[in-house]
Amino acid sequence: MPKKYPVEISEDAEWDVAQFHARIAWDKPGAADRWAEAVRDQMLSLNQLPERYEVIPEADQFSAEYRHIIFGNYRIIYRVEHDRVVIVRVIHTSFTLTRRMLPEP
């Protein structure tokens, strides 16, 4: 049986989800709720085999190894730290991740 990792969702990631939810809900409240629930499911799925997703293309900018889940038009950015997974941001796929968008671990 694979190792289980606790998943921690940062305040920045929570804020990102809330902002995207609000934008989607402007026109489609039900769709926004379903989207937010599906994003959380994706995040929590990282409790098993978190390294199954690829390292982000912008990796050379950062001292830590960040990975991402591509979920529709969104990227769930996270890092694996010893015995836990930390979700750091949720961004639109049209954005390039920059150093100022991520806290240093």
VENVEN-V549825 format. One record per residue. N is the residue number from 1. RES is the residue in one small letter. SS is DSSP state (A for helix, B for strand, O for the rest). OMEGA is omega as a letter, one per 20 degrees, with the letter a starting at -180 (999 if undefined). Layout:
n=N res=RES ss=SS omega=OMEGA
n=N res=RES ss=SS omega=OMEGA
This chain:
n=1 res=m ss=O omega=a
n=2 res=p ss=O omega=r
n=3 res=k ss=O omega=r
n=4 res=k ss=B omega=r
n=5 res=y ss=O omega=r
n=6 res=p ss=B omega=r
n=7 res=v ss=B omega=r
n=8 res=e ss=B omega=r
n=9 res=i ss=B omega=a
n=10 res=s ss=O omega=r
n=11 res=e ss=A omega=r
n=12 res=d ss=A omega=r
n=13 res=a ss=A omega=r
n=14 res=e ss=A omega=r
n=15 res=w ss=A omega=r
n=16 res=d ss=A omega=a
n=17 res=v ss=A omega=r
n=18 res=a ss=A omega=a
n=19 res=q ss=A omega=r
n=20 res=f ss=A omega=r
n=21 res=h ss=A omega=a
n=22 res=a ss=A omega=r
n=23 res=r ss=A omega=r
n=24 res=i ss=A omega=a
n=25 res=a ss=A omega=r
n=26 res=w ss=O omega=a
n=27 res=d ss=O omega=a
n=28 res=k ss=O omega=a
n=29 res=p ss=A omega=r
n=30 res=g ss=A omega=r
n=31 res=a ss=A omega=r
n=32 res=a ss=A omega=r
n=33 res=d ss=A omega=r
n=34 res=r ss=A omega=r
n=35 res=w ss=A omega=a
n=36 res=a ss=A omega=r
n=37 res=e ss=A omega=r
n=38 res=a ss=A omega=r
n=39 res=v ss=A omega=r
n=40 res=r ss=A omega=r
n=41 res=d ss=A omega=r
n=42 res=q ss=A omega=r
n=43 res=m ss=A omega=a
n=44 res=l ss=A omega=r
n=45 res=s ss=A omega=r
n=46 res=l ss=A omega=r
n=47 res=n ss=A omega=r
n=48 res=q ss=B omega=r
n=49 res=l ss=O omega=a
n=50 res=p ss=A omega=a
n=51 res=e ss=A omega=r
n=52 res=r ss=A omega=r
n=53 res=y ss=O omega=a
n=54 res=e ss=O omega=r
n=55 res=v ss=B omega=a
n=56 res=i ss=O omega=r
n=57 res=p ss=O omega=a
n=58 res=e ss=O omega=a
n=59 res=a ss=A omega=a
n=60 res=d ss=A omega=r
n=61 res=q ss=A omega=a
n=62 res=f ss=O omega=r
n=63 res=s ss=O omega=r
n=64 res=a ss=O omega=r
n=65 res=e ss=O omega=r
n=66 res=y ss=B omega=r
n=67 res=r ss=B omega=r
n=68 res=h ss=B omega=r
n=69 res=i ss=B omega=r
n=70 res=i ss=B omega=a
n=71 res=f ss=B omega=a
n=72 res=g ss=O omega=r
n=73 res=n ss=O omega=a
n=74 res=y ss=B omega=r
n=75 res=r ss=B omega=r
n=76 res=i ss=B omega=a
n=77 res=i ss=B omega=a
n=78 res=y ss=B omega=r
n=79 res=r ss=B omega=r
n=80 res=v ss=B omega=r
n=81 res=e ss=B omega=r
n=82 res=h ss=O omega=a
n=83 res=d ss=O omega=r
n=84 res=r ss=B omega=r
n=85 res=v ss=B omega=r
n=86 res=v ss=B omega=r
n=87 res=i ss=B omega=a
n=88 res=v ss=B omega=a
n=89 res=r ss=B omega=r
n=90 res=v ss=B omega=a
n=91 res=i ss=B omega=r
n=92 res=h ss=B omega=a
n=93 res=t ss=O omega=r
n=94 res=s ss=O omega=r
n=95 res=f ss=O omega=r
n=96 res=t ss=O omega=a
n=97 res=l ss=O omega=r
n=98 res=t ss=O omega=a
n=99 res=r ss=A omega=a
n=100 res=r ss=A omega=r
n=101 res=m ss=A omega=a
n=102 res=l ss=O omega=r
n=103 res=p ss=O omega=r
n=104 res=e ss=O omega=a
n=105 res=p ss=O omega=999
